[in-house]
Amino acid sequence: MTADFRHFYQKSWSERTAIVAEQAQLSAAETELFKKYYVPQHSEIIENYLTDYPLPMGLAVNFVVDGQPVVIPMVTEEPSVIAAASNGAKIVKRAGGFKTTLTKREMVGQIVLEQLADPAKTAKVIMAHQAELLAVADDAHPSLKKRGGGARQLRTRELGQGYLSIDLFVDVQAAMGANMLNSMLEAVAKAIGVLTKTNALMSILSNYATASLVTATCELPVSLLQAGRYAGQLVAQKIASASTVAQLDPYRAATHNKGVMNGIDALAIATGNDWRALESGVHAYAARDGQYRGISTWTTDGKILTGTITLPLPVGVVGGSIKINELAQLNQRLLGVKTAPELAKIMAALGLAQNLAALRALVTTGIQQGHMHLQLKSLAFAAGATATELPTILQQLEQAPQQDLATTQHLITKLRQSKEETDD
């Protein structure tokens, strides 16, 4: 049977869930899941809303950022991410914590002109009227200027094949700023059309936020890096070597950066920020010189291991879904942040802590040891183990030749049969 999805967006929530249940032939218990996680006001966030999709939220601890202790809420479904961040931060805390810098925070938007016979001439005309075009941008969003933000500069770039990009830089204050920037771009595009007798191909913000760069650093005495039989000096050297490989090889760099983004994405989700925008900008920045590289670097002189990360983080503490997301607002309070720069700095420190923990594990005991313990715990629960049965099942799984669902279910069955025989 095929359900009728016509005008689905106009249906009430109960009508939508009924249609979906009919189409997928859901049981009553399955259909009840829609109601279990239903939050009425979230229908204002996305279209065709059915229900929320819950993800685990935990707290990373041990962070000291610019001299201030911080606890960091993180939303992630991946085991070991929060533990790794807390472990990395614990090491850095013993050396005084992370230091961060953020020189400016502006968003960049593009107005693209096409089919230009002489792009350089058009660019010259536009830049000659920069002041009045910036005024047009500010007039499109006057409240932003009243709050101390607003349009800051224009830049032109010839893209080739008759295309010209006019880049507008805007101080968006506390918001991520996509909507206000797009409004300003559209107004400027119309003014440019009058000046140059052209029509813009597009006017849109860029997620490559090179005017919102944040840097986090840490300096660790190598003695803090000892891991089991591995001396701290050796661990530091291996971390630095692993960092070098991420600069040379994009295959390694992709995984290196994924580890960094494990932390950044988790905090972005927890604070209601657009993690997809951050991902695209960070990965573009990682390839800024023509080769994709690790976004962080680690170096050592034999006594100190120095870590540095610089990346674009155009985050916000107001606007978007944040104003109607109660948990996002709560998490801002847990973080103790009131401004977007504060959030960006903590986010950069989190990414560097995540990277440190991953590299240290990778070059010593191996990344799987801690990660797999948590994976096996998830596997045991998925197979139906109870909290009481969990310690025994985990111990047996670690010794089992195969660690899969069927093996885990078999172990649970044997454990329960043994318990029944003992009780008899």
Salt bridges, closest charged atoms under 4 A:
ASP4 OD2 - ARG6 NH2 2.85
ASP52 OD2 - HIS42 ND1 2.83
GLU78 OE1 - LYS258 NZ 2.80
ASP138 OD2 - LYS145 NZ 3.79
ASP167 OD2 - ARG155 NH2 2.83
ASP167 OD2 - ARG157 NE 2.59
ASP171 OD2 - ARG152 NH2 3.45
ASP274 OD1 - ARG276 NH2 3.09
GLU279 OE1 - HIS283 NE2 2.61
ASP289 OD2 - ARG293 NE 2.72
GLU389 OE2 - ARG416 NE 2.71
GLU398 OE2 - HIS373 ND1 3.25
ASP423 OD2 - LYS419 NZ 3.22
